[in-house]
Amino acid sequence: MVTGATDGIGEAAALALAAAGAAVVVVGRSEERGRATLGRLGARLPGAALSFERCDMSSQASIAAFAARYLDSGRPLHVLLNNAGGWNTARRTSVDGHELTFATNMLGYFATTARLLPVLLRSAPARVVSVASGLARSLDLDDLDFTRRRYRGVEAYAQSKQANRVWTYALARRLAGSGVTANVMNPGATRTNAFGKGGGPIGWIIQYANLLVAKSAAAGADTAVWLSASPALDGNTGRYYEARRELADPFRGEAAEEALWQRCEELTGLPFVPGVARP
């Protein structure tokens, strides 16, 4: 399962995983774009096992409904690739009242993983792979919604990407011995539409500049695909990767990881119990 898979890194990862023989669930917030993505992937990979699930990763209700549908379907899930994300140049809030970038990029990862954990455990061995960024900083647990700080889109994005990395290590501890692993990666500068979505004029300037210097979406997805599928990584968990190399992460620290975890539980209303996601 690849979230945010209707373009960019997500679509490239879905294509690579399907080409390797996986049955791939494409997750996106637009039914129209999702069906178009299935068409593009199917044209390149006739006969591939592809399906689409609609979910707005900034909405806790949408995530709950999507996860319930998936669990009710009885299908297994061996890989959850958390990729959906975006950024905004002006402060916006989600339907749940949280700053939109953090709601999508971090609370979306947290809630999706928590709610799909029963099927991941049932399908074990399984993997949770999360797309973060090298642009990671500014995590302030006392001001996650930027109500105190002056809002800057790049800082909100960087905060969410630091949170992705910090959260992964806390997740890996909770899943130790369960057969489900959790790792996080940095795709590097990649040609995607991420900065054009909700970024306004500044976002589009960055978007077009990025197209000139960054690597392809397929190259950006490579490490995520490798983490999702390589037999060489069986059992590896709680690690940070760039370009298929494990790197030390300066944001590691159990106290900080646990503090972020507690805030995510508070903001989603999802006490995390292995195998159970409470409404």
HELIX and SHEET records of a PDB file:
HELIX    1   1 GLY A    8  ALA A   19  1                                  12    
HELIX    2   2 GLU A   31  ARG A   44  1                                  14    
HELIX    3   3 GLN A   60  SER A   73  1                                  14    
HELIX    4   4 LEU A  100  PHE A  102  1                                   3    
HELIX    5   5 ALA A  103  LEU A  107  3                                   5    
HELIX    6   6 GLY A  108  SER A  123  1                                  16    
HELIX    7   7 GLY A  153  LEU A  175  1                                  23    
HELIX    8   8 GLY A  200  VAL A  213  1                                  14    
HELIX    9   9 ALA A  217  ALA A  229  1                                  13    
HELIX   10  10 PRO A  231  LEU A  233  5                                   3    
HELIX   11  11 GLU A  254  THR A  268  1                                  15    
SHEET    1   A 3 VAL A   2  THR A   3  0                                        
SHEET    2   A 3 VAL A  24  GLY A  28  1                                        
SHEET    3   A 3 LEU A  50  ARG A  54  1                                        
SHEET    1   B 5 VAL A  79  ASN A  82  0                                        
SHEET    2   B 5 ALA A 126  VAL A 131  1                                        
SHEET    3   B 5 VAL A 180  ASN A 186  1                                        
SHEET    4   B 5 TYR A 240  GLU A 242  1                                        
SHEET    5   B 5 ARG A 245  LEU A 247 -1                                        
SHEET    1   C 2 PHE A 272  VAL A 273  0                                        
SHEET    2   C 2 VAL A 276  ALA A 277 -1                                        
END                                                                             
